[in-house]
Amino acid sequence: MAVLKEHNNAKLFTLAIVSKTHTLDVVKRVKVVVDRKMLHLLDGMVLNVADALFEEMLDLQEQDALAWHFNIMRGLKSANVSMSDEFSTFMNLSWVHLINRRDRQTLPNVTADLMPLLKSYSDRNANHYKILLEEVRLRFCRLIKQDVQYHPFLPANFYLCFWHATEKLDLTHQERSLLLPLFNRFVMDRFGQVLAAANQTLAELHVHVGKPGAYSVGPTSNQ
């Protein structure tokens, strides 16, 4: 009986290792797709930021607008790391949480003055892509074999990752906040492309939509 118990424990341990390896492989492959899309979108934002910033500063005094515009452009050009690299670094935290089945937000919230703006942006994207977001969530639940509400592709997570990615730009709080509408305009207005690419990749890797308890690992014999 003891031998049988030891055999079963060893089998379960082996299955757990295989499952974790598969999960890591899927996450890495989805992350490559997402990083590529985000690099393109963030680079596009940086290329257009000079003109777009002035559009966000129409209500400011001319002297303040010119000073903040100069500071932001200098911050973007002199940063030691690219915006896309910083964004990816913070996104990695949410990927780690997913792999470790931690059903909670990875980053601190923005300050109280910015919360209404980011909630408005996030809610709009969440409502617009409600069905696709739920499909992605169910695929993640199937992948990690646990029902979770938090996952990396929540729009709020994208905005938080961007906000924290601006910390190394040597800008004031007000100057950083001027970049949020540009991120919303040049990146999150194309969020559907990122989400659809991730969902397609999960499907191609045979991570199916379904209840978390009805998961399957990898392709089955009839696929």
VMD Tcl script that draws the C-alpha trace (Angstrom):
set ca {
  {0.00 0.00 0.00}
  {2.88 2.31 0.87}
  {4.52 1.53 -2.48}
  {1.28 2.38 -4.33}
  {0.95 5.66 -2.44}
  {4.55 6.57 -3.25}
  {3.97 5.70 -6.93}
  {0.83 7.89 -7.06}
  {2.64 10.79 -5.40}
  {5.51 10.50 -7.88}
  {3.04 10.41 -10.78}
  {1.22 13.51 -9.51}
  {4.54 15.31 -9.06}
  {5.56 14.43 -12.62}
  {2.22 15.62 -14.00}
  {2.58 18.88 -12.06}
  {6.01 19.48 -13.61}
  {4.71 18.74 -17.11}
  {1.75 21.07 -16.56}
  {3.95 23.91 -15.24}
  {6.35 23.51 -18.15}
  {3.46 23.67 -20.62}
  {2.06 26.76 -18.90}
  {5.41 28.53 -19.05}
  {5.81 27.65 -22.71}
  {2.36 29.01 -23.58}
  {2.92 32.22 -21.60}
  {6.28 32.81 -23.28}
  {4.80 32.37 -26.74}
  {1.83 34.62 -26.06}
  {4.14 37.20 -24.48}
  {6.30 37.31 -27.63}
  {3.23 38.13 -29.71}
  {2.05 40.80 -27.28}
  {5.49 42.39 -26.88}
  {5.84 42.65 -30.65}
  {2.45 44.37 -30.98}
  {3.09 46.72 -28.06}
  {6.54 47.65 -29.36}
  {4.98 48.73 -32.64}
  {2.22 50.74 -30.95}
  {4.44 52.40 -28.34}
  {7.02 53.32 -30.96}
  {4.22 54.87 -32.99}
  {3.14 56.87 -29.97}
  {6.66 58.19 -29.39}
  {6.99 59.18 -33.05}
  {3.77 61.19 -32.88}
  {4.12 62.57 -29.38}
  {5.63 65.95 -30.40}
  {2.57 67.15 -32.31}
  {0.01 65.27 -30.24}
  {1.23 66.80 -26.98}
  {0.30 70.31 -28.09}
  {-3.22 69.07 -28.79}
  {-3.45 68.01 -25.13}
  {-2.17 71.40 -23.94}
  {-4.75 73.72 -25.48}
  {-6.02 74.84 -22.07}
  {-2.56 75.57 -20.65}
  {-0.73 78.86 -20.54}
  {1.69 79.13 -23.44}
  {4.75 79.33 -21.19}
  {3.73 76.20 -19.24}
  {2.86 74.34 -22.42}
  {6.24 75.07 -24.00}
  {8.15 74.15 -20.83}
  {6.26 70.89 -20.28}
  {6.51 69.97 -23.95}
  {10.28 70.49 -23.86}
  {10.64 68.47 -20.63}
  {8.56 65.56 -21.94}
  {10.42 65.37 -25.25}
  {13.76 65.54 -23.42}
  {12.61 62.85 -20.99}
  {11.56 60.51 -23.79}
  {14.80 60.99 -25.74}
  {17.19 60.82 -22.78}
  {15.64 57.85 -20.95}
  {18.10 55.03 -20.31}
  {15.52 52.44 -21.37}
  {12.82 52.54 -24.01}
  {9.19 52.99 -23.11}
  {8.35 49.59 -24.59}
  {11.05 47.87 -22.48}
  {9.75 49.48 -19.30}
  {6.18 48.60 -20.18}
  {7.18 44.98 -20.82}
  {8.99 44.83 -17.47}
  {5.83 45.76 -15.59}
  {3.69 43.46 -17.71}
  {6.03 40.63 -16.73}
  {4.84 40.99 -13.14}
  {1.28 40.19 -14.15}
  {2.47 37.21 -16.21}
  {4.29 35.87 -13.14}
  {1.15 36.34 -11.06}
  {-0.85 34.39 -13.64}
  {1.63 31.49 -13.68}
  {1.61 31.40 -9.87}
  {-2.21 31.61 -9.77}
  {-2.27 34.87 -7.84}
  {-5.66 36.36 -8.53}
  {-4.84 39.98 -7.74}
  {-3.49 43.21 -9.23}
  {0.28 43.35 -9.47}
  {0.94 47.10 -9.40}
  {-0.09 49.97 -7.09}
  {-2.93 52.15 -8.28}
  {-2.37 55.59 -9.72}
  {-2.82 58.59 -7.48}
  {-6.34 59.70 -6.56}
  {-6.37 62.60 -9.03}
  {-5.79 60.25 -11.97}
  {-8.06 57.39 -10.92}
  {-11.27 58.81 -12.52}
  {-9.48 59.28 -15.86}
  {-7.94 55.82 -15.92}
  {-11.16 54.20 -14.77}
  {-12.99 55.94 -17.61}
  {-10.43 54.74 -20.14}
  {-10.33 51.21 -18.72}
  {-14.11 50.84 -18.45}
  {-14.58 51.94 -22.05}
  {-12.16 49.29 -23.31}
  {-13.52 46.64 -20.95}
  {-17.08 47.24 -22.18}
  {-16.10 47.42 -25.84}
  {-14.15 44.14 -25.73}
  {-16.26 42.45 -23.07}
  {-16.85 39.20 -24.99}
  {-13.27 38.84 -26.22}
  {-11.88 39.64 -22.76}
  {-14.03 36.95 -21.21}
  {-12.88 34.44 -23.82}
  {-9.25 35.24 -23.04}
  {-9.95 34.99 -19.31}
  {-11.48 31.54 -19.72}
  {-8.49 30.41 -21.76}
  {-6.18 31.57 -18.97}
  {-8.35 29.76 -16.41}
  {-8.03 26.61 -18.47}
  {-4.28 27.10 -18.80}
  {-3.53 27.48 -15.09}
  {-6.37 25.18 -13.95}
  {-7.89 27.79 -11.68}
  {-10.70 30.28 -11.97}
  {-9.26 33.81 -11.88}
  {-10.78 37.23 -12.43}
  {-7.48 39.08 -12.67}
  {-5.28 38.46 -15.70}
  {-2.65 40.40 -17.69}
  {-5.02 41.56 -20.45}
  {-7.37 43.59 -18.34}
  {-7.32 47.12 -19.81}
  {-6.72 48.58 -16.34}
  {-3.50 46.57 -16.14}
  {-2.26 48.04 -19.43}
  {-2.86 51.58 -18.18}
  {-1.16 50.86 -14.86}
  {1.85 49.31 -16.59}
  {2.19 52.38 -18.78}
  {1.86 54.79 -15.87}
  {4.59 53.04 -13.91}
  {6.71 52.79 -17.07}
  {6.85 56.61 -17.17}
  {8.54 56.78 -13.74}
  {12.05 56.73 -15.23}
  {11.46 59.60 -17.63}
  {12.50 62.25 -15.09}
  {9.19 64.08 -15.41}
  {6.87 65.73 -12.93}
  {3.57 64.14 -12.01}
  {1.74 66.65 -14.20}
  {4.02 66.01 -17.16}
  {3.62 62.24 -16.83}
  {-0.16 62.63 -16.68}
  {-0.11 64.37 -20.09}
  {1.18 61.14 -21.62}
  {-1.85 59.13 -20.49}
  {-4.25 60.54 -23.13}
  {-1.60 59.83 -25.77}
  {-1.24 56.24 -24.59}
  {-5.01 55.93 -24.75}
  {-5.11 57.43 -28.24}
  {-2.15 55.73 -29.94}
  {-2.06 52.41 -28.09}
  {-5.32 51.54 -26.36}
  {-7.45 52.64 -29.29}
  {-5.81 49.64 -30.98}
  {-6.10 47.38 -27.95}
  {-8.39 45.05 -29.89}
  {-5.49 44.11 -32.17}
  {-3.35 43.06 -29.19}
  {-6.19 41.19 -27.53}
  {-7.20 39.37 -30.72}
  {-3.59 38.35 -31.43}
  {-3.22 36.95 -27.91}
  {-6.51 35.09 -28.13}
  {-5.60 33.59 -31.50}
  {-2.21 32.47 -30.18}
  {-3.83 30.79 -27.18}
  {-6.25 29.01 -29.52}
  {-3.43 27.87 -31.80}
  {-1.65 26.46 -28.74}
  {-4.80 24.45 -27.93}
  {-5.72 26.40 -24.81}
  {-9.46 25.99 -25.10}
  {-12.36 28.05 -23.81}
  {-14.26 26.27 -21.07}
  {-14.77 25.87 -17.37}
  {-11.47 25.81 -15.44}
  {-12.15 22.31 -14.14}
  {-12.54 20.95 -17.67}
  {-9.06 21.86 -18.88}
  {-6.83 19.88 -21.20}
  {-3.07 20.18 -21.48}
  {-1.76 20.49 -25.03}
  {-3.37 19.06 -28.15}
  {-5.47 15.95 -27.81}
  {-5.32 12.93 -30.08}
  {-8.34 14.01 -32.13}
  {-7.06 17.55 -32.87}
}
mol new
graphics top color blue
foreach p $ca { graphics top sphere $p radius 0.5 }
foreach p [lrange $ca 0 end-1] q [lrange $ca 1 end] { graphics top cylinder $p $q radius 0.2 }
display resetview
